[in-house]
Amino acid sequence: MTRQAMQPPVKTYRTIAALLVVATALLVLPPGSFSEEKKDKTEPEAGKKTDKQIRREAEQVIRGIDLEILRDDKWTKVERIEKPLLFYGDATRHNDRGSVWGWGPKGRPLALLELFQNPDNRTIWTFALCNTSGGKLRARRADAPWWQANDSAAELKDIPGAAAPSAEAPVRQRQLKLLAGKFTGHEFWDPDNTRYELRLLKRPLCTYRDEANGVLDGGLFTLANGTNPEIVFFVEARVDPKNKSKPVWQYAVGRLAHAEVHLEYDGKEVFDAPRGNKVSAANQPYWLSSINASLEAEPRKP
């Protein structure tokens, strides 16, 4: 077959050209077409906030809170730890923009506050507040009474069967993490009072020392649903600062969950607490409530 015989007739060229014109015209779709809707779905939401903006708004809420501790019959202001201890989200509980904040820049944090939002309602921030000081706390917000005076439920107890803390700080740090790894926990929550196993976040939320008050080394850990902190606990190598007695390992427990919680050490239960609705109140060491997101903290008085 010759090359001339292989070429299609002129009529065929004209047909193909006409089809190409029609196809090109179809690609230019009017507004509201399927193609444009699909493109819109891949674009960020209008007005969607960045992580930096969200964290700034959370800090604005926290900045309005002034915490005080009762020492020697005198209320003394407690400095807030500048940076949040944890950021998290929990799709299984339908909340996001979560963070955990602490007060007490030296030694064990005296109070912890969890702050988060529901994606379906950006008008409020939900918070859970816990007194972990071992003493009496109170707080004001926007220069008005807020969290009423309450006694801590966090009690220091010896860790069963733990070897004595090492005299060497690096070894104590390893001991601390090994002991923390022996704590496990679970909770009962909706729906139908379902049991949920919690997981240890291996990296402590913070570590600290306060030798003047007998803390050689300490760490704050959490058992979480995903990364959502539910149970918080402290592991500390402690010595009596007065008589310099033999150092021991101790622990204390707090809660940020509204669920019924259970904590075990080496397979044996060492702590439990009922659902938060049975104990939560503005005059209790655990309090869950909300803050209007549209109301900024009032300016400080000069």
Secondary structure as UniProt FT lines:
FT   HELIX           3..6
FT   HELIX           10..27
FT   TURN            31..32
FT   HELIX           34..42
FT   TURN            46..47
FT   HELIX           51..63
FT   STRAND          65..71
FT   TURN            72..73
FT   STRAND          74..78
FT   STRAND          86..90
FT   HELIX           91..93
FT   STRAND          95..103
FT   STRAND          111..118
FT   TURN            119..120
FT   STRAND          121..131
FT   STRAND          136..141
FT   TURN            142..143
FT   STRAND          144..151
FT   STRAND          157..158
FT   TURN            160..161
FT   HELIX           169..180
FT   TURN            181..182
FT   STRAND          183..189
FT   TURN            190..193
FT   STRAND          194..200
FT   STRAND          206..210
FT   HELIX           211..213
FT   STRAND          215..225
FT   TURN            226..227
FT   STRAND          228..238
FT   TURN            241..243
FT   STRAND          248..255
FT   STRAND          260..265
FT   TURN            266..267
FT   STRAND          268..273
FT   HELIX           276..278
FT   TURN            282..283
FT   STRAND          286..292
FT   TURN            293..294
//
